[in-house]
Amino acid sequence: MPAPEDPRLPALTRAESAFVDSWLEAVDLLARANPARATHTYGALRAAQALVGRATALRDALTSMHERGETDVHTHTLARALRVLDGERRARRVTVPQNRDAGPT
């Protein structure tokens, strides 16, 4: 029985690829600076400093899409790309973890 094939990344324009990549990089940096998860100020500081560059790259990707006439964000396709690139797990690291010590409210 052949091994299951990894899901394939959908076809994206160069600007859509830059959009997805920049967004994921920004999410990773936000996760490193997340006060509910960070363990050291220096690492969080470095992530916050790098976030400026990733936000600029994200803006530039969206600007490029807009200028090229890509007026619609194809959410289904881009969400599929995010899933293939492990975006769900990466984005969960930005959230505040549940307080496991507290009882139900």
Residue frames as a rotation matrix with the C-alpha (Angstrom) as fourth column:
MET 1
0.589 0.808 0.000 0.00
0.808 -0.589 0.000 0.00
0.000 0.000 -1.000 0.00
PRO 2
-0.210 -0.697 0.685 1.57
0.625 -0.635 -0.454 3.33
0.752 0.333 0.569 -1.02
ALA 3
-0.615 -0.089 -0.784 2.08
0.725 -0.456 -0.517 6.00
-0.311 -0.886 0.345 1.60
PRO 4
0.533 0.846 0.026 -0.59
0.802 -0.495 -0.334 8.71
-0.270 0.199 -0.942 1.63
GLU 5
-0.192 -0.569 0.800 0.43
0.796 -0.567 -0.213 11.75
0.575 0.596 0.561 -0.34
ASP 6
-0.611 -0.051 -0.790 0.94
0.580 -0.708 -0.404 15.03
-0.538 -0.705 0.462 1.48
PRO 7
0.556 0.831 0.007 -1.69
0.639 -0.423 -0.642 17.60
-0.531 0.361 -0.767 0.59
ARG 8
-0.273 -0.635 0.723 -0.58
0.947 -0.310 0.085 19.78
0.169 0.708 0.686 -2.27
LEU 9
-0.503 0.021 -0.864 -0.26
0.283 -0.941 -0.188 23.52
-0.816 -0.339 0.467 -2.01
PRO 10
0.540 0.741 0.398 -2.86
0.657 -0.076 -0.750 25.14
-0.526 0.667 -0.528 -4.28
ALA 11
-0.229 -0.565 0.793 -1.71
0.921 -0.389 -0.012 27.25
0.315 0.727 0.610 -7.21
LEU 12
0.526 0.317 -0.790 -1.21
0.620 -0.778 0.101 30.83
-0.583 -0.542 -0.605 -6.03
THR 13
0.785 -0.336 0.521 -0.06
0.200 -0.659 -0.725 34.00
0.587 0.673 -0.450 -7.67
ARG 14
-0.263 -0.956 -0.132 3.30
0.579 -0.047 -0.814 35.32
0.772 -0.290 0.566 -6.54
ALA 15
-0.519 0.129 0.845 1.53
-0.500 -0.848 -0.178 38.05
0.693 -0.515 0.505 -4.53
GLU 16
0.633 0.772 0.062 -0.83
-0.542 0.384 0.748 35.52
0.554 -0.506 0.661 -2.91
SER 17
0.455 -0.567 -0.687 2.17
0.585 0.772 -0.249 33.40
0.671 -0.288 0.683 -1.95
ALA 18
-0.626 -0.699 0.347 3.86
0.245 -0.598 -0.763 36.45
0.741 -0.392 0.546 -0.43
PHE 19
-0.031 0.732 0.681 0.60
-0.721 -0.488 0.492 37.29
0.692 -0.475 0.543 1.38
VAL 20
0.844 0.376 -0.382 0.35
-0.085 0.798 0.597 33.79
0.529 -0.472 0.705 2.91
ASP 21
0.132 -0.887 -0.442 4.06
0.723 0.391 -0.569 33.58
0.678 -0.245 0.694 3.75
SER 22
-0.626 -0.377 0.683 4.15
-0.068 -0.846 -0.529 37.04
0.777 -0.378 0.504 5.34
TRP 23
0.302 0.820 0.485 1.01
-0.701 -0.154 0.696 36.37
0.646 -0.551 0.529 7.33
LEU 24
0.808 -0.027 -0.589 2.40
0.279 0.898 0.341 33.09
0.519 -0.440 0.733 8.67
GLU 25
-0.261 -0.962 -0.080 5.71
0.638 -0.110 -0.762 34.73
0.725 -0.250 0.642 9.54
ALA 26
-0.433 0.189 0.881 3.86
-0.500 -0.864 -0.060 37.49
0.750 -0.467 0.468 11.40
VAL 27
0.696 0.718 -0.018 1.78
-0.436 0.441 0.785 34.87
0.571 -0.538 0.620 13.25
ASP 28
0.431 -0.617 -0.658 4.96
0.652 0.717 -0.245 33.03
0.624 -0.323 0.712 14.27
LEU 29
-0.614 -0.697 0.371 6.45
0.283 -0.632 -0.721 36.26
0.737 -0.338 0.585 15.60
LEU 30
-0.027 0.696 0.718 3.26
-0.722 -0.510 0.468 37.17
0.692 -0.506 0.516 17.46
ALA 31
0.799 0.299 -0.522 3.33
0.049 0.832 0.552 33.71
0.599 -0.467 0.650 19.03
ARG 32
-0.063 -0.910 -0.409 6.90
0.755 0.225 -0.616 34.26
0.653 -0.348 0.673 20.22
ALA 33
-0.822 -0.228 0.522 5.88
-0.061 -0.876 -0.479 37.59
0.566 -0.425 0.706 21.76
ASN 34
0.191 0.973 -0.129 2.62
0.005 0.131 0.991 36.25
0.981 -0.190 0.020 23.24
PRO 35
-0.320 -0.350 0.880 2.67
-0.798 -0.400 -0.450 37.31
0.510 -0.847 -0.151 26.92
ALA 36
0.565 0.606 0.560 0.71
-0.807 0.548 0.221 34.20
-0.172 -0.577 0.799 27.85
ARG 37
0.983 -0.181 0.022 3.35
0.180 0.945 -0.271 31.93
0.028 0.271 0.962 26.33
ALA 38
0.423 -0.882 0.206 6.68
-0.236 -0.327 -0.915 33.80
0.875 0.339 -0.346 26.25
THR 39
0.719 -0.227 -0.656 9.29
0.655 0.538 0.531 32.67
0.233 -0.811 0.536 28.75
HIS 40
-0.201 -0.843 -0.499 11.91
0.848 -0.405 0.342 35.43
-0.490 -0.355 0.796 28.37
THR 41
0.556 0.425 -0.715 11.65
0.139 -0.895 -0.424 39.12
-0.820 0.136 -0.556 27.61
TYR 42
-0.369 -0.781 -0.503 14.60
-0.422 -0.342 0.840 39.09
-0.828 0.522 -0.204 25.22
GLY 43
-0.826 0.099 0.556 13.00
0.464 0.681 0.567 36.54
-0.322 0.726 -0.608 22.89
ALA 44
0.234 0.972 0.015 9.70
0.877 -0.204 -0.434 38.42
-0.419 0.115 -0.901 22.97
LEU 45
0.330 -0.203 -0.922 11.53
-0.124 -0.977 0.171 41.69
-0.936 0.058 -0.347 22.29
ARG 46
-0.745 -0.663 -0.071 13.36
-0.199 0.118 0.973 40.23
-0.636 0.739 -0.220 19.29
ALA 47
-0.510 0.649 0.565 10.09
0.833 0.536 0.136 38.86
-0.215 0.540 -0.814 17.93
ALA 48
0.496 0.723 -0.481 8.38
0.588 -0.687 -0.426 42.24
-0.638 -0.072 -0.766 18.36
GLN 49
-0.069 -0.612 -0.788 11.25
-0.345 -0.726 0.595 43.98
-0.936 0.313 -0.161 16.58
ALA 50
-0.919 -0.306 0.250 11.10
0.079 0.479 0.875 41.55
-0.387 0.823 -0.416 13.66
LEU 51
-0.146 0.964 0.222 7.33
0.791 0.248 -0.559 41.88
-0.594 0.094 -0.799 13.49
VAL 52
0.206 0.171 -0.964 7.68
-0.220 -0.951 -0.216 45.35
-0.954 0.257 -0.158 12.00
GLY 53
-0.666 -0.557 -0.495 9.46
-0.611 0.027 0.791 43.91
-0.428 0.830 -0.359 8.95
ARG 54
-0.858 0.394 0.328 6.92
0.472 0.857 0.206 41.13
-0.200 0.332 -0.922 8.52
ALA 55
0.124 0.920 -0.372 4.01
0.526 -0.379 -0.761 43.60
-0.841 -0.101 -0.531 8.79
THR 56
-0.061 -0.238 -0.969 5.69
-0.612 -0.758 0.225 45.66
-0.788 0.607 -0.100 6.07
ALA 57
-0.948 -0.309 -0.072 6.06
-0.257 0.613 0.748 42.55
-0.187 0.728 -0.660 3.89
LEU 58
-0.470 0.860 0.199 2.40
0.741 0.507 -0.440 41.70
-0.479 -0.059 -0.876 4.48
ARG 59
0.282 0.536 -0.796 1.36
0.027 -0.834 -0.552 45.21
-0.959 0.134 -0.249 3.50
ASP 60
-0.417 -0.537 -0.733 3.56
-0.702 -0.321 0.635 45.07
-0.576 0.780 -0.244 0.40
ALA 61
-0.938 0.119 0.326 2.06
0.254 0.874 0.413 41.74
-0.236 0.471 -0.850 -0.69
LEU 62
-0.027 0.999 -0.041 -1.46
0.775 -0.005 -0.632 43.11
-0.631 -0.049 -0.774 -0.37
THR 63
0.161 -0.003 -0.987 -0.46
-0.338 -0.940 -0.053 46.31
-0.927 0.342 -0.152 -2.15
SER 64
-0.810 -0.530 -0.251 0.98
-0.437 0.259 0.861 44.27
-0.392 0.807 -0.442 -4.98
MET 65
-0.648 0.652 0.393 -2.20
0.688 0.723 -0.065 42.22
-0.327 0.228 -0.917 -5.25
HIS 66
0.270 0.804 -0.529 -4.33
0.462 -0.591 -0.661 45.36
-0.844 -0.066 -0.532 -5.31
GLU 67
-0.047 -0.371 -0.927 -2.17
-0.563 -0.757 0.332 47.12
-0.825 0.538 -0.173 -7.90
ARG 68
-0.943 -0.331 -0.033 -2.21
-0.228 0.572 0.788 44.06
-0.242 0.751 -0.614 -10.15
GLY 69
-0.370 0.889 -0.269 -6.00
-0.806 -0.163 0.568 44.04
0.461 0.427 0.778 -10.10
GLU 70
-0.543 0.193 -0.817 -6.31
0.382 0.924 -0.035 41.10
0.748 -0.331 -0.576 -7.70
THR 71
-0.448 0.432 0.783 -9.22
-0.618 -0.782 0.078 42.70
0.646 -0.449 0.617 -5.89
ASP 72
0.674 0.738 0.026 -10.68
-0.566 0.493 0.661 39.52
0.475 -0.460 0.750 -4.38
VAL 73
-0.490 -0.701 0.518 -9.12
-0.869 0.440 -0.226 37.46
-0.069 -0.561 -0.825 -1.64
HIS 74
0.122 0.493 -0.862 -9.86
-0.533 0.765 0.362 33.85
0.837 0.415 0.356 -2.53
THR 75
0.063 -0.096 0.993 -10.42
-0.998 -0.027 0.060 32.73
0.021 -0.995 -0.097 1.03
HIS 76
0.906 0.312 0.285 -11.09
-0.329 0.944 0.011 29.06
-0.265 -0.104 0.959 0.25
THR 77
0.727 -0.679 -0.106 -7.86
0.242 0.397 -0.885 28.70
0.643 0.618 0.453 -1.72
LEU 78
-0.055 -0.791 0.610 -5.76
-0.492 -0.510 -0.705 30.72
0.869 -0.339 -0.361 0.71
ALA 79
0.375 0.246 0.894 -7.19
-0.917 0.243 0.317 28.85
-0.139 -0.938 0.317 3.70
ARG 80
0.999 -0.046 -0.020 -6.24
0.040 0.969 -0.244 25.60
0.031 0.243 0.970 1.98
ALA 81
0.313 -0.942 0.122 -2.71
0.071 -0.105 -0.992 26.91
0.947 0.319 0.034 1.52
LEU 82
-0.019 -0.285 0.958 -2.58
-0.882 -0.447 -0.150 27.90
0.471 -0.848 -0.243 5.19
ARG 83
0.775 0.353 0.524 -3.68
-0.574 0.741 0.348 24.42
-0.265 -0.570 0.777 6.25
VAL 84
0.842 -0.516 -0.156 -1.02
0.295 0.684 -0.667 22.78
0.451 0.516 0.728 4.08
LEU 85
-0.056 -0.910 0.412 1.57
0.013 -0.413 -0.911 25.09
0.998 -0.046 0.035 5.66
ASP 86
-0.305 -0.026 -0.952 0.43
0.840 0.464 -0.282 24.18
0.449 -0.885 -0.119 9.20
GLY 87
-0.601 0.069 0.797 -1.26
-0.069 -0.997 0.034 27.55
0.797 -0.035 0.603 9.70
GLU 88
0.511 0.860 0.005 -3.88
-0.109 0.059 0.992 26.25
0.853 -0.507 0.124 12.12
ARG 89
0.516 -0.394 -0.760 -1.31
0.828 0.458 0.324 24.99
0.220 -0.797 0.563 14.63
ARG 90
-0.560 -0.804 0.200 0.84
0.743 -0.594 -0.308 28.09
0.367 -0.024 0.930 14.17
ALA 91
-0.320 0.520 0.792 -2.12
-0.178 -0.854 0.489 30.44
0.930 0.015 0.366 14.70
ARG 92
0.650 0.575 -0.496 -3.19
0.337 0.367 0.867 28.60
0.681 -0.731 0.045 17.88
ARG 93
-0.094 -0.787 -0.610 0.08
0.973 0.058 -0.225 29.69
0.213 -0.615 0.760 19.50
VAL 94
-0.705 -0.097 0.703 -1.11
0.126 -0.992 -0.011 33.32
0.698 0.081 0.711 19.29
THR 95
0.301 0.943 0.143 -4.15
-0.078 -0.125 0.989 32.65
0.950 -0.309 0.036 21.49
VAL 96
-0.277 -0.264 0.924 -4.32
-0.929 -0.171 -0.328 32.74
0.245 -0.949 -0.198 25.27
PRO 97
-0.708 0.001 -0.706 -4.21
-0.003 1.000 0.005 29.18
0.706 0.006 -0.708 26.60
GLN 98
0.428 0.904 -0.012 -7.12
-0.104 0.063 0.993 27.97
0.898 -0.423 0.121 28.67
ASN 99
-0.315 -0.438 0.842 -6.64
-0.887 -0.179 -0.425 28.24
0.337 -0.881 -0.332 32.40
ARG 100
-0.137 0.213 -0.967 -6.60
-0.074 0.972 0.224 24.59
0.988 0.102 -0.117 33.40
ASP 101
-0.903 -0.251 -0.349 -6.51
0.319 0.153 -0.935 25.45
0.288 -0.956 -0.058 37.11
ALA 102
-0.741 0.665 0.096 -9.77
-0.645 -0.665 -0.376 27.40
-0.186 -0.340 0.922 37.13
GLY 103
-0.614 0.641 0.462 -13.08
0.428 0.761 -0.487 25.63
-0.663 -0.101 -0.741 37.49
PRO 104
-0.424 0.535 0.731 -16.05
0.823 -0.111 0.558 26.23
0.379 0.838 -0.393 35.20
THR 105
-0.968 0.087 -0.235 -17.62
0.023 -0.905 -0.425 29.66
-0.250 -0.417 0.874 35.34
